Amino acid sequence: MSNGITLVLGATGKTGRRVAARLRLRGTPVRAASRSSGTRFDWSDPGSWDAALRGAAAVYVVAPRVPGPVHEFVARAEAAGVRRLVLLSGRGADTWGDSPFGLDMRSAEDAVRGSALEWTVLRPSNFAQNFDEDVFHAPLVAGELALPAGAVPEPFIDVEDVADAAAAVLTETGRHAGRTYELTGPRALTFGEAVELISRAAGRPIAYRRISPAEYAATLVAAGVSEDDAHHVAEMFVLMERGLIAATTDDLTAVLGRAAGTFEDYVVRAAAAGAWRR
Ligand SMILES: NC(=O)c1ccc[n+]([C@@H]2O[C@H](COP(=O)([O-])OP(=O)(O)OC[C@H]3O[C@@H](n4cnc5c(N)ncnc54)[C@H](OP(=O)(O)O)[C@@H]3O)[C@@H](O)[C@H]2O)c1
């Protein structure tokens, strides 16, 4: 398996670029793909898929935000001779009942599980790196993060751990086939506690404030996010408040044979790199 090409989707994203680097270091040939990567791959343009799949033995799948396309993609992967699929899904993908949130992840999981290929599903918790590489970053730099999250804690996972797990599952033979791994950090903490740690390590006051889901959606729209995406993200917080994905698991240790990194490890690294400097 390690001699074939691994197609890495979402290759410019938080997990994809880290997965690609790990595979290259292991000597696995990588084809890095996304709309803006060397290999152009666009979920909304099926005409871009076959060239990306040609000669690939394995695929790291970062699914689109809409349900559906992964079914056709899996059929194309089978036809192209791919042998292994590793899907990045999300914690709680099967716990949201009738909520539209997570439909994209559930659809992608169904597609991968229904394939004749060797597949593995990774279901990570919220990424620690959302605080310095994604939507929480700008508010933290501005001095206040306001979210619809209160006392229910979240076992944030370090994306470096997600990438280590993905690289292992993509390259190790056999033992991960047909498995779904719920990947979490070692300890759950509230968003208020997370921001407190960031503020201390950054050496400047940064506040956390709880707001309503509607207020949060309005904030996102004001920041340029589409109405649909804003309501989608706000809905995620409503669901998280049910506490269904707040527990930690040992799955990362089962995959890697070591403990997951702590949120404090992540905060120290990001603060030292200047992530939250004003
Ligand atoms: N953030 C979290 O806390 C969290 C937790 C659990 C699971 N997840 C899952 O992680 C996934 C996102 O992965 P990530 O954080 O590694 O990526 P990311 O940092 O959100 O970046 C998105 C990647 O997808 C590519 N992309 C965007 N639109 C595309 C399209 N239409 N066609 C092809 N590629 C496209 C982007 O590159 P281009 O712009 O070049 O196309 C980029 O490489 C989501 O499915 C989410 O559900 C996230």
Ligand as a Chemical Component Dictionary entry (heavy atoms), coordinates in Angstrom:
data_LIG
# 
_chem_comp.id                   LIG 
_chem_comp.type                 NON-POLYMER 
_chem_comp.pdbx_formal_charge   0 
_chem_comp.three_letter_code    LIG 
# 
loop_
_chem_comp_atom.comp_id 
_chem_comp_atom.atom_id 
_chem_comp_atom.alt_atom_id 
_chem_comp_atom.type_symbol 
_chem_comp_atom.charge 
_chem_comp_atom.model_Cartn_x 
_chem_comp_atom.model_Cartn_y 
_chem_comp_atom.model_Cartn_z 
_chem_comp_atom.pdbx_ordinal 
LIG N1  N1  N 0  -12.945 22.150 12.505 1  
LIG C1  C1  C 0  -13.290 21.195 13.352 2  
LIG O1  O1  O 0  -13.289 21.372 14.570 3  
LIG C2  C2  C 0  -13.685 19.850 12.804 4  
LIG C3  C3  C 0  -13.899 18.804 13.700 5  
LIG C4  C4  C 0  -14.266 17.547 13.204 6  
LIG C5  C5  C 0  -14.413 17.369 11.827 7  
LIG N2  N2  N 1  -14.209 18.416 10.995 8  
LIG C6  C6  C 0  -14.374 18.229 9.539  9  
LIG O2  O2  O 0  -13.191 18.616 8.901  10 
LIG C7  C7  C 0  -13.514 18.970 7.561  11 
LIG C8  C8  C 0  -12.610 20.095 7.137  12 
LIG O3  O3  O 0  -11.282 19.602 7.165  13 
LIG P1  P1  P 0  -10.044 20.522 7.467  14 
LIG O4  O4  O 0  -10.304 21.286 8.732  15 
LIG O5  O5  O -1 -8.834  19.700 7.330  16 
LIG O6  O6  O 0  -10.094 21.532 6.227  17 
LIG P2  P2  P 0  -10.212 23.108 6.273  18 
LIG O7  O7  O 0  -9.054  23.681 7.013  19 
LIG O8  O8  O 0  -11.601 23.473 6.666  20 
LIG O9  O9  O 0  -10.010 23.436 4.723  21 
LIG C9  C9  C 0  -10.931 22.969 3.743  22 
LIG C10 C10 C 0  -10.176 22.213 2.640  23 
LIG O10 O10 O 0  -11.103 21.748 1.666  24 
LIG C11 C11 C 0  -10.776 22.311 0.392  25 
LIG N3  N3  N 0  -12.042 22.607 -0.283 26 
LIG C12 C12 C 0  -12.963 23.538 0.057  27 
LIG N4  N4  N 0  -13.994 23.514 -0.820 28 
LIG C13 C13 C 0  -13.701 22.544 -1.727 29 
LIG C14 C14 C 0  -14.376 22.034 -2.870 30 
LIG N5  N5  N 0  -15.549 22.547 -3.308 31 
LIG N6  N6  N 0  -13.801 21.028 -3.565 32 
LIG C15 C15 C 0  -12.626 20.508 -3.161 33 
LIG N7  N7  N 0  -11.938 20.937 -2.090 34 
LIG C16 C16 C 0  -12.469 21.952 -1.380 35 
LIG C17 C17 C 0  -9.949  23.535 0.693  36 
LIG O11 O11 O 0  -9.006  23.833 -0.304 37 
LIG P3  P3  P 0  -9.318  24.779 -1.570 38 
LIG O12 O12 O 0  -9.868  26.061 -1.028 39 
LIG O13 O13 O 0  -8.003  24.890 -2.248 40 
LIG O14 O14 O 0  -10.309 24.026 -2.394 41 
LIG C18 C18 C 0  -9.179  23.089 1.926  42 
LIG O15 O15 O 0  -8.054  22.315 1.537  43 
LIG C19 C19 C 0  -14.992 19.281 7.537  44 
LIG O16 O16 O 0  -15.627 18.270 6.759  45 
LIG C20 C20 C 0  -15.442 19.150 8.970  46 
LIG O17 O17 O 0  -16.699 18.548 9.090  47 
LIG C21 C21 C 0  -13.848 19.645 11.437 48 
# 
loop_
_chem_comp_bond.comp_id 
_chem_comp_bond.atom_id_1 
_chem_comp_bond.atom_id_2 
_chem_comp_bond.value_order 
_chem_comp_bond.pdbx_ordinal 
LIG N1  C1  SING 1  
LIG C1  O1  DOUB 2  
LIG C1  C2  SING 3  
LIG C2  C3  SING 4  
LIG C2  C21 DOUB 5  
LIG C3  C4  DOUB 6  
LIG C4  C5  SING 7  
LIG C5  N2  DOUB 8  
LIG N2  C6  SING 9  
LIG N2  C21 SING 10 
LIG C6  O2  SING 11 
LIG C6  C20 SING 12 
LIG O2  C7  SING 13 
LIG C7  C8  SING 14 
LIG C7  C19 SING 15 
LIG C8  O3  SING 16 
LIG O3  P1  SING 17 
LIG P1  O4  DOUB 18 
LIG P1  O5  SING 19 
LIG P1  O6  SING 20 
LIG O6  P2  SING 21 
LIG P2  O7  DOUB 22 
LIG P2  O8  SING 23 
LIG P2  O9  SING 24 
LIG O9  C9  SING 25 
LIG C9  C10 SING 26 
LIG C10 O10 SING 27 
LIG C10 C18 SING 28 
LIG O10 C11 SING 29 
LIG C11 N3  SING 30 
LIG C11 C17 SING 31 
LIG N3  C12 SING 32 
LIG N3  C16 SING 33 
LIG C12 N4  DOUB 34 
LIG N4  C13 SING 35 
LIG C13 C14 SING 36 
LIG C13 C16 DOUB 37 
LIG C14 N5  SING 38 
LIG C14 N6  DOUB 39 
LIG N6  C15 SING 40 
LIG C15 N7  DOUB 41 
LIG N7  C16 SING 42 
LIG C17 O11 SING 43 
LIG C17 C18 SING 44 
LIG O11 P3  SING 45 
LIG P3  O12 DOUB 46 
LIG P3  O13 SING 47 
LIG P3  O14 SING 48 
LIG C18 O15 SING 49 
LIG C19 O16 SING 50 
LIG C19 C20 SING 51 
LIG C20 O17 SING 52 
# 
